[in-house]
Amino acid sequence: MNENADFIAKLQQIEEQAHSLAAALGATLARTRAQHIVLLARALRGRLELGGLNVVRTETGAGASGAENKPPP
């Protein structure tokens, strides 16, 4: 098993354990924190499984100029 596959498996275990903990805690602040752990582990695992995705910011609205932002005549 390569290093990434091992890390992915560990993140999946963390996600499953945090999800179980969140379900057991009920409506408390600790449950919210456990849910954040689930989301973080899932996001990190997704990055490793899918590779690095780049997020590019584009300007839209009043600050952008160009024909695509002009209303149709």
VMD Tcl script that draws the C-alpha trace (Angstrom):
set ca {
  {0.00 0.00 0.00}
  {1.51 3.33 -0.97}
  {1.69 6.34 1.33}
  {-1.35 8.11 -0.15}
  {-3.54 5.01 0.05}
  {-2.56 4.51 3.70}
  {-3.35 8.16 4.51}
  {-6.68 7.91 2.66}
  {-7.61 4.83 4.72}
  {-6.71 6.61 7.97}
  {-8.77 9.67 6.99}
  {-11.71 7.40 6.22}
  {-11.39 5.83 9.69}
  {-11.30 9.29 11.29}
  {-14.38 10.29 9.29}
  {-16.31 7.18 10.35}
  {-15.36 7.52 14.02}
  {-16.23 11.22 14.13}
  {-19.55 10.51 12.42}
  {-20.36 7.85 15.04}
  {-19.36 10.24 17.82}
  {-21.55 13.01 16.40}
  {-24.53 10.65 16.24}
  {-23.99 9.55 19.85}
  {-23.59 13.07 21.29}
  {-26.95 14.50 20.29}
  {-27.45 18.27 20.00}
  {-24.38 19.69 21.71}
  {-21.39 21.85 20.81}
  {-19.23 18.71 20.85}
  {-21.49 17.18 18.17}
  {-20.92 20.22 15.95}
  {-17.17 19.87 16.39}
  {-17.35 16.17 15.53}
  {-19.28 17.06 12.38}
  {-16.54 19.54 11.46}
  {-14.00 16.74 11.85}
  {-16.11 14.59 9.51}
  {-16.16 17.32 6.87}
  {-12.44 18.05 7.18}
  {-11.48 14.38 6.91}
  {-13.80 13.97 3.90}
  {-12.33 17.05 2.19}
  {-8.74 15.93 2.76}
  {-9.54 12.42 1.56}
  {-11.21 13.83 -1.54}
  {-8.13 15.89 -2.35}
  {-5.94 12.83 -2.12}
  {-8.29 10.60 -4.09}
  {-9.09 13.07 -6.85}
  {-5.81 14.92 -6.93}
  {-5.28 18.61 -6.48}
  {-8.06 20.71 -7.87}
  {-7.37 24.36 -8.51}
  {-9.89 26.99 -7.58}
  {-9.70 30.05 -9.77}
  {-11.36 33.30 -8.80}
  {-13.12 35.11 -11.59}
  {-14.49 38.61 -11.43}
  {-18.20 39.01 -12.04}
  {-20.64 41.81 -11.50}
  {-19.92 45.55 -11.55}
  {-16.14 45.23 -11.37}
  {-15.82 43.13 -14.53}
  {-15.87 44.57 -18.01}
  {-16.66 42.90 -21.29}
  {-19.45 41.97 -23.67}
  {-20.55 39.00 -21.56}
  {-21.70 41.32 -18.77}
  {-23.74 43.67 -20.95}
  {-27.51 43.16 -21.03}
  {-29.03 42.14 -24.36}
  {-30.41 45.03 -26.49}
}
mol new
graphics top color blue
foreach p $ca { graphics top sphere $p radius 0.5 }
foreach p [lrange $ca 0 end-1] q [lrange $ca 1 end] { graphics top cylinder $p $q radius 0.2 }
display resetview
